[in-house]
Amino acid sequence: MLEDSVTQDHGAGGEPMRDLLDEHVLPRFAADGQDDVGLAALDDGAVFPVGEQAVVLTTDNHVVDPLQFPGGDIGRLAVSGTVNDLAMMGATGSVALTNSLVIEDGFDLDVLDEIFASMAATCEEADCRIVAGDTKVLPGDDVDGLVMNTAGVGIVPRGEHVSDAGLEPGDKVVVSGTIGDHGIALLAAREDIDFGADLESDVAPVDQLVDLAREAGEVTAMKDPTRGGLATALNEMAEKGGVGIELAESAVPVKPGVDGAGEVLGIDPLEVANEGKVVFAVSEADTEAVVSALRDHPKGTDAAVIGDVVDEHRGRVVLDTGVGRRYLSEPVSEPLPRIC
């Protein structure tokens, strides 16, 4: 049950956000058609059949502090985040984006040009185009620096989109690389903390990884572990799929610098956002081929099998820590605000 006002927890991607949607949004707008994947699915995008094809549509707001950080900036984040949401639904080709800006009065034009250049380079990397947009300028008291909204549209053959709820018992859980990179790198840059390691965001389009994985084997579900990190992504997949997930902590790839920084800060990397990784549920028979295909790509060199999809403890994730087992819950609030 919500209180009388919105808090930052409602934007963190976990249970409070779902409560907000369940109580105030879905009752008014979630009327899906028989062949649609619409708002009620709470997936990474919507799917609308049109003849033999289907249109995939997604939209996202981006607020990040700082706007430029090791490994990327708000422009690369906006393009990658929207391309990745489309890719999670299987739409990896013929992608077009819109981009709307809310800019603070007095914003440095040189910085804006650097961000636009980064967006253009990321579009080229993802083979997509920005085709429309809008700009508003507000006083500094009304907006902090720059806010971006990016919407994206792609095409998939009708009936061939991928859901985040398609996991089946017996599937293996595969992650495309190290987790926690984006959030920890952003925090270090924001607070100017030297952890004695080179920390960089993983922000990147993952459409090519999705194509490689689906060409190599049967992918039953996909999700990008953004807000709330791997913990939230897996819990949402388990709950929506009506299955359990057993996760081996020792199998989850984490960079030593991210692990060390998380330990110092008391932050679990499993709960920290990524912006260039994919969680796949893969048919057991095809797991080796999928992991091999991912590792052959520069963005997937650390791909790993991290768990199993099971019939037991449906809707929950069980974490094997090596010394015991416990439920892995999703964070109630975002441990690192303004990261995506």
N, C-alpha and C positions, 0 to 999 in steps of 0.2 A: 504494500500500500504506500502511495506517495504522500509526502508531506504537502504543505501549502505552497511550496515554491520549488523551482528547479535548482539543483546543485550541480557541482562539477562531476559528481559521481554518475549523474544521468548521461554524461557524454563519454563515459569510460569504456563502453562496449560490453559491460557485464550485466548482472541481474538488474541493477537499478535502471539501466537504459531499457532493458526489455520490459520492466514494469511501466515505464513511461509510455512505451509504444503500445503495450497491451491495454492500458487504461485510457489513453487519450488519443491515440492515432489509429490503431487497427480497427476499432469499432466503427470509425467514420469512413475509412478509405480502403479497407482490405476486402474487396469483392473481386476475387480472381475468377477468370473464366475457366472452363473445363480443361483447356489445353494450355493455359497460361502458367507461368511461374511468376506470381505477382508479389505484392507487399506482404501478404500473410506468411509467405515462405521465409521471410527474413534471411534471404540468401545474399550473395554478393552482387546480384543484379536481377533484373526482371527479364522474362522471355515471352515474346509475343509471336505466335506462328503467323506467317504471311505466305500463303501458298505452300510451296515445297521447302521454303526456308523459314527461319525464325530470327527475329530481331532481338538482340540482347542489349539492354539499356541499364546504365548505372550512373550514379552521381555521388560526389564527395566534396566536403569542405575541408580545407587544409589550413590549420593554424599551428605554427611551429615557432619555438624560441630556442636558439637564435634562428633567424631566417636563412643564414648560411652556416654550414657546419662541416666538420671533416667528413668527406665522402659525398657531399651533396648540398642541396639547398631546397627551399620551398618549391621552386619550379620543377626540379627533378622529382621531388616527392609527389607533386600534383599529377604529373604525367604518369609516373610509374604506378602510383596508387590506383589510378583509374584504369590504366591498361591491365593491371594485375587483377582488378575486380572482374573485368570482362574475361580475362584468361581463366579465372576460377570457374566460370560458367562454360568454358570451352570455346569462347570467341577470341581467336588469336589472329585472325586475318581480316582485312578490309575494315580496320578500326578508324573511326573519326571521333574527335574530341571537341568540346566547347570549353572555353575558359573565361570565367568572370572574375574580375578583380575588385576588391575594396581596398583603396590605397589611402594611407594617412597623408593629409595635407603637409607638404614639406619633405616628402620622401625623396631620398637621393636618387636622381635619374641614372647615375652611373651604376648603382647597385641594381636598379630595376633592369637595366640593359644586361647586366651579368646574369640575372635570373632568367630573362628572356632567352639569352644565348644557351643557358643550361637546358631550358625547356626544349629548344629547337634541337639540341644535340640528343636529348633523350627521345624525342619523337623519331629522329632518324634511327636511333638504336632499336626502337620498337616498331619501326616501319608503320607509323601512324601519322595523322595530320590533325592540326587544330584548324577547324573550319568556321567557327563562329565564337563570339564572346561579347562581353559587356564590361564597362568600367565605371566605377563610382569613386569619388574622392570625398573623404569625410574629415572633419577636424580631428586633431590628435586626441582630444578627449573622448572621441567616439570609437576610435579604432587604434590598435597598437601595431603600427608598421604596415603590415600587408596581410590580407586574407584572400585566399583563392578558392573558388569553386570550379571543379572540373567535372563535366559530364562526358560520358562516352557511349558510343553505339557500335555494335559489331554484328556479324551475321554468322549463324551456324545452320547446318542442315536441320530441318525439322525433326525433333525427337532425339537429337544427338548432343544436347547440352548436358553439362555435368552438374549435379547437385552436391551440396555439402552434406546431404543426409543419406547418401547412397551406400554407406558402408555395410558390409555383410560379414557375419562371423566367419572366421578363417582368413580374412584379409590381413595383410601386413600394413603397418603404419610406417611411412617413409617421409623423412624431412629432407629438403634439398640442400641444406647446409647449416652452418652454425647459427645458433639462436641468441637473441638478446643484443645483437650488435647495434641496432639503430638507437634504442632508448639509452643505453649506457654511453654511447659516443656523444649523444646530444646532451646528456646531463653533464658529462665532463667538460664539453665546450661551453655550456651555459654558465656553469659555476667556476670555470677556469681551474679545474682540478687536474693535477698531474698524477696519474696512477702508475707512472713508470712503464707505460705500454702505449703503443700506437693504436688508438681506438678510432675506428671509422664506421660510419653508418653503412649498412648494406643496401641502401635504397637503390633499386634497379628494377627495370621491367623484367618479368619472368615468363613472358609469352613463349620464348624459345624453349625453356625448360619444360613447359606444359606440352608443347608439341612433341618434344623428344620422348617424354614419359608415355604419352598416349600412343605414339607410334611403336614403342617398345613392348607395350603390354596393356592389360585391362586395368584402367584406373576407374574405380567405382565412386570416388568422392575426392574433392579438393577444397582446400581453404588456405588463405594466406594469413599467417599468425600476426596480425597487426595489433590493435589495441587489446591489452590483456595478455598478449604474447601466446606462446604455445599452450599454456594452461587453459586459457579461454577458448582457443580454437578447438582443442580436443574435447573439452566439455560440451561445447555447442554441437560438435559433430556427433558425439555419443548420444546426447539427449535427443537431437532431431532424428538420428538414425535408429533409435530404439535399441542400441547395442551397448556393450561395455568395451572399454579400452584398457589394456594392460600395458603400461609404459615402463621401460627399463631406464632408470636415470643414468646409468653408466654408458648407455648407448647414445644419449643425446649429445650431439656435437656442440661444444661451447669453447670459444677461444679462451686461452688462459688469462688474457688481459680482462676480458669481460667477466669471467668467473671471479678473478681477484677483486675487481672493482665492486662487483655485486656483494662479495663477502664483506668488504670494508663498509659498504653503505647499508648492509642489511637488506638488500634487494635480491630476490630470487630471479635469476635470468629466465626461468621458465615463465615468468609473469611479465616480461619486458617485451615491448613491441619490436617487430622486425618489419622491414619494408622491401625485402628482396628475397623472401623465402616462400616455399610452398610446402604444405602438409598434404601428402597423398595417401589415400587408401588404395592399396593395390592387391589384385588377385595374387594369392600365395605362389601360384605356378609361374607368374610373370615377374615376381619381385626382383630376382637377380638381374634380369634383363633391364628392368626399369632403372635400378640403381646404377648399373653399368653405363647406361645411356646418359644419365644425369652427370656422372663423374667425368664423362668425356667432354663435358662443356665447362668452360672456365667459371661459370657461375654455380656449378654443381659439384665441384671437386670434393666437397665434404659431405655429400649426400650419404644418408645412413638409414638403416632399418632401426626403428626405435621402439616398436611395440606391436601388439596383436589386437585384432578385433575379436571379441568373444561374446558368448551368449549371456554370461553372468553379469551381475551388478549393472544392469542396463541403465543407461543414462549417466553413468559415472566413469571416472578415470581412476584407475588404481596405479599408484607409483611404487615400483620396487626400488628402494633406495640402496639395496645391497646389504643392509642390516635389518630390514623389515619392510613391511608394506603399509601404505596408507592411501587414503583418498587424496587425489590432487584436485583441490577446489580452484575455481576461477577467482581472481581477485575481485573484491567488491568495488574498489575504487582503483583508478589508475595511479600506480606508484610514482609515475613521472608525468606531470601535466604538460600540455602543449608540445606534444612530440609528433603529431601527424595531423 
